[in-house]
């Protein structure tokens, strides 16, 4: 196999690698984008769970306050019934004072309950709004996931196809040169570069004139003395 044919085959391998690298980046980008959208939906779900927890806690508080109101109301009724049974003005006044205290307590608790009902109403509205947002984000994620997965599957199939073509092309290249190409490609990316004048296109560094002449007239694979890439004239 002549040098020109080997270089042409190596350049084709490099084109395969460039395509594979580009498609792998696209797969990664699509995967990351889906992950970000999933995280956004998870965050919104967490917000809804927090609001639901807040709603449960305030509902429990409401029940407790309503129970306290009921206790105060029962005490008011009990003491009001006792008013007709007292025998002295002093006892009557004491009962009236206690009833007034219970009524004041009842009023304070009632205000708290009304405030809690107002808060519950607002929390329910907020929860409803957040659930709408959550549903939209989940729907959007599912739609994007379906589209992205189709693209990812297509890209992966293309990568497998190109890798197969690359391996097949690699069989036409002398094994030691193919292995050298793979090693350079794995370490620094672009493995095959052109000599422009006396400058390596890979590292942009000048090569000694005599070395440059040797590369131009050589019938063997040459390597840049600076970056170790395969270099051709």
C-alpha positions in Angstrom: 0.0 0.0 0.0 1.5 3.3 -1.1 2.0 6.2 1.3 -0.7 8.4 -0.4 -3.2 5.6 -0.1 -2.3 5.1 3.6 -2.6 8.9 4.3 -6.0 9.0 2.4 -7.2 6.0 4.5 -6.0 7.7 7.7 -7.8 10.9 6.8 -10.9 9.0 6.2 -10.6 7.4 9.6 -10.1 10.9 11.0 -13.3 12.0 9.3 -15.1 9.0 10.8 -13.8 10.0 14.3 -14.8 13.6 13.8 -18.4 12.5 12.9 -18.5 10.1 15.8 -17.2 12.7 18.3 -19.8 15.2 17.0 -22.7 12.8 17.4 -21.5 11.7 20.8 -21.6 15.3 21.9 -25.1 15.7 20.5 -26.2 12.6 22.5 -24.6 14.0 25.6 -26.3 17.4 25.0 -29.7 15.9 24.5 -29.2 13.7 27.6 -28.2 16.7 29.7 -31.1 18.7 28.4 -33.5 16.0 29.3 -31.9 15.7 32.8 -32.3 19.4 33.3 -36.0 19.3 32.3 -36.6 16.3 34.6 -34.9 18.2 37.4 -37.2 21.2 36.8 -40.2 19.0 37.0 -38.9 17.3 40.2 -38.4 20.8 41.7 -41.9 21.7 40.9 -43.1 18.4 42.3 -41.2 19.2 45.5 -42.9 22.6 45.7 -46.3 20.9 45.5 -45.4 18.4 48.2 -44.2 21.2 50.5 -47.5 23.1 49.9 -49.5 19.9 50.6 -47.5 19.4 53.8 -48.2 23.0 54.8 -51.9 22.4 54.0 -52.0 19.3 56.2 -50.4 21.0 59.1 -52.7 24.1 59.0 -55.7 21.8 58.6 -54.7 19.9 61.8 -54.2 23.3 63.5 -57.7 24.3 62.3 -59.2 21.2 63.8 -57.5 21.8 67.1 -58.7 25.4 67.3 -62.2 24.3 66.4 -62.1 21.8 69.2 -60.9 24.5 71.6 -63.8 26.7 70.4 -66.2 23.8 71.1 -64.7 23.4 74.6 -65.1 27.1 75.4 -68.7 27.1 74.1 -69.5 24.1 76.3 -68.1 25.9 79.3 -70.1 29.0 78.5 -73.3 27.0 78.3 -72.4 25.1 81.5 -71.8 28.4 83.5 -74.8 30.1 82.0 -76.9 27.2 83.3 -75.4 27.7 86.7 -76.4 31.3 86.8 -80.0 30.4 87.7 -78.8 28.2 90.5 -76.5 30.6 92.5 -77.8 32.1 95.7 -75.8 35.2 96.1 -74.8 38.2 94.0 -71.2 37.5 94.6 -71.5 34.0 93.2 -73.5 35.4 90.3 -70.8 38.1 89.6 -68.1 35.5 89.7 -69.9 33.3 87.2 -70.5 36.3 84.9 -66.9 37.2 85.0 -65.9 33.6 84.1 -68.4 33.5 81.3 -67.1 36.8 80.0 -63.6 35.4 80.1 -64.7 32.3 78.2 -66.5 34.4 75.6 -63.4 36.5 75.1 -61.3 33.4 74.7 -63.9 32.1 72.2 -63.8 35.3 70.2 -60.0 35.2 70.0 -60.0 31.5 68.9 -62.7 32.3 66.4 -60.6 35.0 64.9 -57.7 32.6 64.7 -59.9 30.0 63.0 -61.2 32.5 60.4 -57.6 33.5 59.7 -56.7 29.8 59.3 -59.7 29.3 56.9 -58.4 32.3 54.9 -54.9 30.8 54.8 -56.3 27.4 53.8 -58.2 29.0 51.0 -55.0 30.8 49.8 -52.9 27.6 50.1 -55.4 25.6 48.1 -55.4 28.3 45.4 -51.6 28.2 45.4 -51.5 24.4 45.3 -53.9 24.4 42.4 -51.7 26.9 40.4 -48.5 24.9 41.2 -50.1 21.6 40.1 -51.1 23.2 36.8 -47.5 24.3 36.4 -46.3 20.8 37.4 -48.7 19.1 34.9 -47.4 21.4 32.1 -43.7 20.7 33.0 -44.4 16.9 33.1 -46.2 17.0 29.8 -43.5 19.1 28.2 -40.8 16.7 29.6 -42.6 13.6 28.3 -43.0 15.2 24.9 -39.3 16.3 24.8 -38.2 12.9 26.2 -40.0 11.0 23.3 -38.5 13.3 20.7 -35.0 13.3 22.3 -35.0 9.5 22.7 -35.7 9.1 19.0 -32.9 11.4 18.1 -30.5 9.7 20.6 -31.4 6.3 19.2 -30.8 7.5 15.6 -27.5 9.0 16.6 -26.4 5.9 18.4 -27.3 3.7 15.4 -25.3 6.1 13.2 -22.3 5.9 15.6 -22.4 2.1 15.5 -22.6 2.2 11.7 -19.7 4.6 11.4 -17.6 2.7 13.9 -18.1 -0.4 11.9 -17.0 1.4 8.7 -14.0 2.8 10.6 -13.0 -0.7 11.8 -13.4 -2.0 8.3 -11.3 0.8 6.8 -8.7 0.2 9.5 -8.1 -3.3 8.2 -6.7 -1.8 5.0 -4.0 0.1 6.9 -0.8 -1.5 8.2 -1.5 -2.6 11.8 1.3 -0.6 13.4 0.2 2.5 11.6 -3.4 2.0 12.6 -2.4 1.4 16.2 -0.3 4.6 16.1 -3.2 6.5 14.7 -5.5 5.2 17.4 -3.1 6.1 20.2 -2.5 9.6 18.9 -6.2 10.2 18.4 -7.0 9.0 21.9 -4.4 11.3 23.4 -4.6 14.5 21.5 -7.6 14.3 19.1 -6.6 15.2 15.6 -4.0 12.6 14.6 -3.2 13.3 11.0 -2.2 16.8 9.9 -0.7 18.5 6.9 2.7 20.1 6.6 2.2 23.7 5.3 5.5 25.1 4.3 7.7 24.2 7.2 4.8 24.5 9.8 2.8 21.6 11.3 -0.9 22.4 10.9 -1.6 20.4 14.1 0.6 22.3 16.6 1.4 25.4 14.5 5.1 25.0 15.2 7.9 25.3 12.7 9.8 22.1 11.8 13.5 22.2 10.9 14.0 22.7 7.2 15.9 19.4 6.7 13.1 17.5 8.6 10.5 19.3 6.4 12.4 18.2 3.3 12.6 14.6 4.6 8.8 14.6 5.2 8.1 15.8 1.7 10.3 13.2 -0.1 9.8 10.3 2.3 7.8 7.2 1.3 7.2 6.3 4.9 4.8 7.6 7.6 6.4 10.6 9.3 5.6 12.2 12.7 5.9 15.8 13.7 8.9 16.2 16.0 7.0 18.6 18.2 3.5 17.2 18.7 4.1 13.6 17.5 1.1 13.7 15.1 1.2 11.9 11.8 2.3 14.5 9.3 2.1 14.5 5.5 3.1 17.0 2.8 
